[in-house]
Amino acid sequence: MIAAMNVVVSQSTQTLNWRFKHPVTQQLIELGEKGSVQEGLINAGLLPDPYYGLNENEFGWIEKYQWTFFSTFNYVKSSKNELVTIKFPSIDTYAHVYVNDTLVLVTDNAFKTYRSEIQDHLLKGKNEIRVEFTPPTLYHKENYERAKYKLPAPNDKDSIAIAPYTRKAQYQFGWDWALRMVTMGFNETVTIESFIENQVIGRNIQTVSVKNGQAELHFQLFLHNDTPIKEWNSKLFGILDFEQVGTIATAKIRVNDPKLWWPRGHGEQNIYSDLWTVFGENSNNVIARKEIEFGIRTSELVQEKDQWGTSYVMKINGKEIFCKGGDYIPQDIFPARVTDLEIQRMVQIMHASNFNIVRVWGGGYYPNEAFFKECDRLGIMVWQDFMFACAMYPGDAAFLENVREELDDQIPRISSHPSVVLFNGNNEVDVAWKNWGFQNQYQLFGDDAKEIQQSYDALFKHLAPKRVETWTTLPYVHTSPLSNWGKDEFYNHGTQHYWGVWHGKDPLEDFGKKIGRFNAEFGFQSFPEYSTLSSFSTQADWNLESEVMKHHQKSYVGNGMILRHAERLYGVPKDFEEFVYFSQLTQAKAVGMAVSGHRIDMPRCSGTIYWQVNDCWPGPTWSSVDYFNNWKALQYEVRTDFMDVAVLAKETVIGKQVYYLVSDTEVAFNSNLTCKVYSIDGELLEVHEIAKNVKGKGSIELPFHKLIQPKAIDYIAVISWTNAKGEQFERSFTFLTKNRAIEPEKDYQISLKKVGDGYDIIIENSTVLVDAWIYSKNHSIHLERNFETLLPGKTIYHFQSSEEISENEVFIKYR
């Protein structure tokens, strides 16, 4: 073995800085290491914040011009055998790249990494890079206008609706929760890389099998060229026996008594740390020295006929896992400005909310390594969509080849993470073609319709599964959902996206009734809190009919849907601020009813993933966490509903609940439960105590509703329980038969005290505060608990903040 302790990798990297020319004024605008035309114009003060007011309308003209970016770097050749590449991890999207006026690269896909050797075009000293971008509308305009039919693209509102033809983030063309912002530029930093002989440009780590106390793994190196490597040294496994075919080197590894990676709540997140040193054909030339992390796990998707219909069950390491989580969308309309820290914080919110899975939705972009590493660390399984959503896509040879290269780039990288357990071909493309009326809307019949269906099959039933099978052992399914909502039989088969309330005419309580085998989307909108509203509007805009509020509501259903259900549950709001409060309570109620129904329905139901976790801009959406990471009422609701052992309420009739103890744990245990019943004035009326033997995963009906509801009309039930570790938890359920329009003032005092790195909020109340929301109009306040009913007494909430907050900036809403 060649010693690998003090070796030096024969490679150097320079990161480029960019500026671009305004096509109208000819002004040169500084950008920095990455970003888009739009970000550069905003930073230069030439365009306003697109999130504020109606400012989005000032950005559309950008798509009508070509834009040219410039950069320079210095180069001195260190060896006659030196190779130099320019690397674009995510160039957005249609561009010609010139080095010293020589064309070296043409790009057409923001989802794949481009590299080009440029050593033959370099000068000693200063070298110039020029990148000429064409916006997608101009790029496709001629072909689009002469095409024999137009592919359905309902979220692309431009007259030249070319989103399906363009391999970039689809949500940037406009969505029912996002503005339109078709960026051009660099989503990640661009580098000049110099090296001798060869370089490692990627890796692939796969668990092939785990059986009889032994795991079989495959390690792969992806090389820049086919020059042979001489040695591959692993700190854990020594010198590896490998086979190199072209630019790929493969080693087969066996691990005895492997420590497996498990999802949160089901075991440890064991991660192996290794160090790989790779020597080139010249044994003294180290072409790579990389720290590697990997986990060992198997993943299986079970889709079988059973007594209910067709199952959809995730099995990790042979164990069935009930999936609990949400749908994740891009965290900003501008991908380049999302930091690794912001990504990690979002995954940490999921973990704090008891998620064990997150679905990466197919209309955004493939997350970076920070996302997957944090999911690995925290035990959050990842359902990864490929980047296709809600439209029909081409199937010609050039498009398929482009996608093949994209998938060959992304699948090995993503599936090397133990958290990634499933690949899904697209979001709602199949159900859209079959159920959304595309054929009539776009006049697609006969041979045209047949061709579109053939394109779907070629892309999602042939190409994609073949690429998945080439690179990984993970399961693949061609679309989600596999079954539509509507008819009763549809809920018995595969994945379900239930939109019968928001997009249909179903009553709110159907969230708890219409339950699919695996519920991958369902949701209800709410408005964000007041500090977020203030970021894009003035208080003069705070009404549902203002132009600003209507502009930020991108759903065709609009704010009337929120108001109608909020009034039914909580009464007519006295003003806009109370409407915002009621909207959050309504959203939490709706999604909570669904999640409870799903968990209580196991094992028939095997998963609940609500729409959606986060936002890409501030506004009314389905998110549980707003653009500034403020928790809505829903986020507090799902954190409790997703607990491994929880008391949930099945509510198929508003106001009538049946309580269940639900457990995801495999082990049997005894749970001690207490139900304290209070009057709406806070008087303790009765106490009920029971013990239940929990035999494993599943739900147990509790008798409390039978004891309370025949006697009480308005009441508060505080139910406590113990889990398998003997830890005690409690939650309250409040019932008011009369919604208030005008409520007398409650008797309470609120004070603020500076404590350590944050503040204590002290609430002392002599009357009951129902669904008490503690908030600030000027600051983000994240509490461990919120939106809970406060019985008479003293309650202390602590939150961390580096801001100076005064007592008169903290408020409470209640009903």
HELIX and SHEET records of a PDB file:
HELIX    1   1 VAL A   37  ASN A   43  1                                   7    
HELIX    2   2 ASN A   55  GLU A   58  5                                   4    
HELIX    3   3 GLY A   60  LYS A   64  5                                   5    
HELIX    4   4 GLN A  119  HIS A  121  5                                   3    
HELIX    5   5 PRO A  136  ARG A  146  1                                  11    
HELIX    6   6 ALA A  163  TYR A  165  5                                   3    
HELIX    7   7 GLN A  170  PHE A  173  5                                   4    
HELIX    8   8 PRO A  335  ARG A  337  5                                   3    
HELIX    9   9 ASP A  340  ALA A  352  1                                  13    
HELIX   10  10 GLU A  369  LEU A  378  1                                  10    
HELIX   11  11 ALA A  397  SER A  415  1                                  19    
HELIX   12  12 VAL A  429  ASN A  435  1                                   7    
HELIX   13  13 PHE A  438  GLN A  441  1                                   4    
HELIX   14  14 GLY A  446  TYR A  456  1                                  11    
HELIX   15  15 ASP A  457  LEU A  463  3                                   7    
HELIX   16  16 ALA A  464  TRP A  471  1                                   8    
HELIX   17  17 ASP A  488  ASN A  492  5                                   5    
HELIX   18  18 LEU A  508  GLY A  512  5                                   5    
HELIX   19  19 TYR A  530  SER A  534  1                                   5    
HELIX   20  20 GLN A  539  ASP A  541  5                                   3    
HELIX   21  21 GLU A  547  HIS A  552  1                                   6    
HELIX   22  22 ASN A  559  TYR A  570  1                                  12    
HELIX   23  23 PHE A  576  ILE A  600  1                                  25    
HELIX   24  24 ALA A  633  ASP A  641  1                                   9    
HELIX   25  25 PHE A  704  ILE A  708  1                                   5    
HELIX   26  26 GLU A  807  GLU A  809  5                                   3    
SHEET    1   A 4 GLN A  11  THR A  15  0                                        
SHEET    2   A 4 THR A 191  ILE A 196 -1                                        
SHEET    3   A 4 GLU A  82  PHE A  88 -1                                        
SHEET    4   A 4 TYR A 114  GLU A 117 -1                                        
SHEET    1   B 6 LEU A  28  GLY A  32  0                                        
SHEET    2   B 6 TRP A  18  LYS A  21 -1                                        
SHEET    3   B 6 TRP A  67  TYR A  75 -1                                        
SHEET    4   B 6 GLY A 125  THR A 134 -1                                        
SHEET    5   B 6 TYR A  94  VAL A  99 -1                                        
SHEET    6   B 6 THR A 102  ASP A 108 -1                                        
SHEET    1   C 3 GLY A  35  SER A  36  0                                        
SHEET    2   C 3 GLY A 185  PHE A 186 -1                                        
SHEET    3   C 3 ILE A  91  ASP A  92 -1                                        
SHEET    1   D 4 VAL A 200  LYS A 211  0                                        
SHEET    2   D 4 GLN A 214  LEU A 223 -1                                        
SHEET    3   D 4 ILE A 248  ASN A 256 -1                                        
SHEET    4   D 4 PHE A 242  VAL A 245 -1                                        
SHEET    1   E 4 GLY A 238  ILE A 239  0                                        
SHEET    2   E 4 ILE A 229  SER A 234 -1                                        
SHEET    3   E 4 TYR A 272  GLY A 280 -1                                        
SHEET    4   E 4 VAL A 286  PHE A 294 -1                                        
SHEET    1   F 3 SER A 299  VAL A 302  0                                        
SHEET    2   F 3 VAL A 313  ILE A 316 -1                                        
SHEET    3   F 3 LYS A 319  ILE A 321 -1                                        
SHEET    1   G 6 TYR A 476  VAL A 477  0                                        
SHEET    2   G 6 VAL A 420  ASN A 424  1                                        
SHEET    3   G 6 MET A 381  ASP A 385  1                                        
SHEET    4   G 6 ILE A 357  VAL A 360  1                                        
SHEET    5   G 6 CYS A 323  TYR A 328  1                                        
SHEET    6   G 6 GLY A 607  TYR A 610  1                                        
SHEET    1   H 2 THR A 495  TYR A 498  0                                        
SHEET    2   H 2 PHE A 518  PHE A 522  1                                        
SHEET    1   I 3 VAL A 645  VAL A 653  0                                        
SHEET    2   I 3 LYS A 656  SER A 663 -1                                        
SHEET    3   I 3 GLY A 698  GLU A 701 -1                                        
SHEET    1   J 4 LEU A 684  VAL A 694  0                                        
SHEET    2   J 4 PHE A 669  SER A 679 -1                                        
SHEET    3   J 4 TYR A 715  THR A 722 -1                                        
SHEET    4   J 4 GLN A 728  PHE A 735 -1                                        
SHEET    1   K 3 TYR A 748  VAL A 755  0                                        
SHEET    2   K 3 GLY A 758  ASN A 765 -1                                        
SHEET    3   K 3 GLY A 793  GLN A 800 -1                                        
SHEET    1   L 3 GLU A 788  LEU A 790  0                                        
SHEET    2   L 3 LEU A 769  TYR A 775 -1                                        
SHEET    3   L 3 PHE A 811  LYS A 813 -1                                        
END                                                                             
